Amino acid sequence: MTASDPEPTPSASSLAEVRARIDHSAALAGREPASIELIAVSKTHLMPQIQPLLDAGQLSFGENRVQEAADKWSALRANPALRLHLVGQLQSNKAEAAVALFNAIHSVDRGSLVDALARAMERGGRRPDCFLQVNIGDEPQKGGCGIAELPALLTHSRDAGLPVIGLMCVPPADTEAAPYFALLAKLAKDHGLAGLSMGMSSDYETAVLIGATHVRVGSALFGARG
Ligand SMILES: *Cc1c(COP(=O)(O)O)cnc(C)c1O
């Protein structure tokens, strides 16, 4: 990237458009727009690209790497209104840093990570909201626990004292997402979980219709990642 070839800057208008689409889908589904948190996924983007969204009042951001997020956000972490979400896979040895930085962790998918997070919360005195990530399309290359393993992982998480508020998924690419969103919504309901982290740039409106409480939107706000 050179000075003559700057990364496109997201505008307040892209944010307003995404927010309006969320509100419209919420209205169609008879839901309160305020019950849906728009997470602006700012991974790979730097502060000059992010600042216009902050200026427009966006306070909820998603990152997929702990170190990148710490470098980028530590100066702004003092703002109590800022909400940082970890949406990418988490290694157990980074659990402590993740607990120190994030308000929510969307990628809890195995018992060893549950234990590492529980220890980090105990030591750090912070308790970020946790979502259990489900490999909803049963894809070998994807993160997330298998659907059959979800009950045991949830029991383990609750026994360890993790504040689990919901489920998260990334459906298979290039297929209709709605059936996977509906399955995640049913699993959450069956297990008494209110949070549903689902929907990305290509399918967040569908996700809101099916009950998403958190949508994770990157490229529709920032443009394509380089
Ligand atoms: C990158 C990412 C997103 C945002 O994807 P877009 O298609 O750019 O909106 C959402 N969720 C997860 C888990 C991601 O890794």
PDBQT file of the ligand as one rigid body, heavy atoms in Angstrom, charges set to zero:
ROOT
HETATM    1  C1  LIG A 301     -13.752 -12.044   9.304  1.00  0.00    +0.000 C 
HETATM    2  C2  LIG A 301     -14.870 -12.553  10.101  1.00  0.00    +0.000 A 
HETATM    3  C3  LIG A 301     -16.127 -11.920  10.061  1.00  0.00    +0.000 A 
HETATM    4  C4  LIG A 301     -16.450 -10.746   9.136  1.00  0.00    +0.000 C 
HETATM    5  O1  LIG A 301     -16.527 -11.234   7.822  1.00  0.00    +0.000 OA
HETATM    6  P1  LIG A 301     -17.102 -10.314   6.616  1.00  0.00    +0.000 P 
HETATM    7  O2  LIG A 301     -17.523 -11.313   5.598  1.00  0.00    +0.000 OA
HETATM    8  O3  LIG A 301     -15.981  -9.455   6.171  1.00  0.00    +0.000 OA
HETATM    9  O4  LIG A 301     -18.236  -9.542   7.143  1.00  0.00    +0.000 OA
HETATM   10  C5  LIG A 301     -17.123 -12.408  10.891  1.00  0.00    +0.000 A 
HETATM   11  N1  LIG A 301     -16.911 -13.475  11.701  1.00  0.00    +0.000 NA
HETATM   12  C6  LIG A 301     -15.729 -14.110  11.754  1.00  0.00    +0.000 A 
HETATM   13  C7  LIG A 301     -15.569 -15.278  12.665  1.00  0.00    +0.000 C 
HETATM   14  C8  LIG A 301     -14.681 -13.680  10.954  1.00  0.00    +0.000 A 
HETATM   15  O5  LIG A 301     -13.515 -14.335  11.004  1.00  0.00    +0.000 OA
ENDROOT
TORSDOF 0
